[in-house]
Amino acid sequence: VMENGTATLEGAQTVDDERTYRVRVNTDGTVAAGVLGLGDTNGSDAALVTTFWVDANDSTIVRADGAVEVITTQRGQTAVVSGTFVESLTYGGVTVTLPEAASTAVEVDGSTTAS
């Protein structure tokens, strides 16, 4: 969605005691139709607008709100379907434990980290 949209920085805002940047993304109609699973958009028009609140310290998305609208015309009849969504995101700590054999693994650049 963000890769195929037009992003606008709307400013800074505090969300759940976190300093965030509010970013509004308008997604291209064809891409929005694909995201919504509409496939061939012949006779349909889709709009997807999403606002993201991005943590100013670690760039994680803290919240996302959006609005979607699909207008389709089939056999002379027009239908409009619209909806909104609100998402709050939290992240937990991750612990990674590697097996002993990983100490001699080859890095992507060809070097090893064995000591």
C-alpha positions as CSV (number, residue, x, y, z in Angstrom):
1,V,0.0,0.0,0.0
2,M,2.7,2.5,1.0
3,E,5.0,1.6,-1.9
4,N,2.2,2.4,-4.5
5,G,0.7,5.4,-2.8
6,T,1.3,9.0,-2.3
7,A,2.4,9.8,1.2
8,T,2.0,13.1,3.0
9,L,3.6,13.9,6.4
10,E,0.8,15.5,8.4
11,G,2.9,16.3,11.5
12,A,3.8,14.9,14.9
13,Q,1.3,13.5,17.4
14,T,1.4,11.6,20.7
15,V,-0.3,8.2,20.6
16,D,-0.4,6.0,23.7
17,D,2.4,8.2,25.3
18,E,4.6,7.7,22.2
19,R,5.8,10.5,20.0
20,T,4.8,9.6,16.5
21,Y,4.7,11.0,13.0
22,R,1.3,11.0,11.3
23,V,1.5,9.9,7.6
24,R,-1.4,9.8,5.2
25,V,-1.2,7.5,2.2
26,N,-3.5,7.7,-0.8
27,T,-3.2,4.5,-2.7
28,D,-3.6,4.4,-6.5
29,G,-7.1,3.0,-7.5
30,T,-5.7,0.1,-9.5
31,V,-3.4,-0.9,-6.6
32,A,-6.3,-0.5,-4.1
33,A,-8.5,-2.7,-6.2
34,G,-5.7,-5.4,-6.1
35,V,-5.3,-5.0,-2.4
36,L,-9.0,-5.5,-2.0
37,G,-9.0,-8.6,-4.2
38,L,-11.1,-7.0,-6.9
39,G,-8.9,-8.3,-9.8
40,D,-10.1,-6.9,-13.1
41,T,-11.4,-3.4,-12.3
42,N,-13.4,-3.0,-15.5
43,G,-16.5,-1.2,-14.3
44,S,-15.1,-0.6,-10.8
45,D,-13.3,2.2,-9.1
46,A,-11.6,1.8,-5.8
47,A,-10.1,4.3,-3.3
48,L,-8.0,3.5,-0.3
49,V,-6.8,6.1,2.1
50,T,-4.7,5.0,5.2
51,T,-3.3,7.1,8.0
52,F,-0.3,5.6,9.8
53,W,1.2,6.8,13.1
54,V,4.9,5.9,13.0
55,D,6.9,5.8,16.2
56,A,9.5,8.6,16.0
57,N,12.1,6.5,17.8
58,D,12.1,3.2,16.1
59,S,9.9,3.7,13.0
60,T,7.3,1.0,13.9
61,I,3.7,1.6,13.1
62,V,1.8,2.3,16.2
63,R,-1.7,2.8,14.7
64,A,-3.3,2.7,11.3
65,D,-6.7,4.1,10.4
66,G,-8.2,3.8,6.9
67,A,-11.1,4.3,4.7
68,V,-12.0,2.3,1.6
69,E,-14.6,2.9,-1.1
70,V,-15.5,0.8,-4.1
71,I,-17.9,1.9,-6.8
72,T,-18.9,-0.6,-9.3
73,T,-21.3,-0.6,-12.2
74,Q,-22.6,-3.8,-13.7
75,R,-25.5,-4.1,-16.1
76,G,-26.4,-0.5,-15.6
77,Q,-26.6,-0.7,-11.8
78,T,-24.2,1.1,-9.6
79,A,-23.2,-0.1,-6.1
80,V,-21.1,1.8,-3.6
81,V,-19.4,-0.2,-0.8
82,S,-17.4,1.7,1.8
83,G,-15.9,0.9,5.1
84,T,-13.4,2.1,7.7
85,F,-10.8,0.4,9.9
86,V,-8.8,1.2,13.0
87,E,-5.8,-0.8,14.0
88,S,-3.6,-0.5,17.1
89,L,-0.4,-2.4,17.0
90,T,1.9,-3.5,19.8
91,Y,5.2,-5.3,19.5
92,G,6.7,-7.7,22.0
93,G,10.4,-8.5,22.5
94,V,11.9,-11.3,20.4
95,T,14.5,-13.7,21.6
96,V,16.6,-15.6,19.1
97,T,18.7,-18.5,20.1
98,L,21.0,-20.0,17.5
99,P,22.4,-23.6,17.7
100,E,26.2,-23.9,18.4
101,A,26.9,-24.8,14.8
102,A,25.8,-21.3,13.8
103,S,29.0,-19.9,15.2
104,T,30.9,-21.1,12.1
105,A,28.2,-20.2,9.6
106,V,29.2,-18.2,6.6
107,E,27.8,-14.7,6.3
108,V,26.2,-13.4,3.1
109,D,29.4,-11.6,2.2
110,G,31.4,-14.8,2.5
111,S,33.1,-14.1,5.8
112,T,32.7,-16.2,9.0
113,T,32.0,-15.0,12.5
114,A,33.9,-17.8,14.3
115,S,36.1,-16.6,17.1
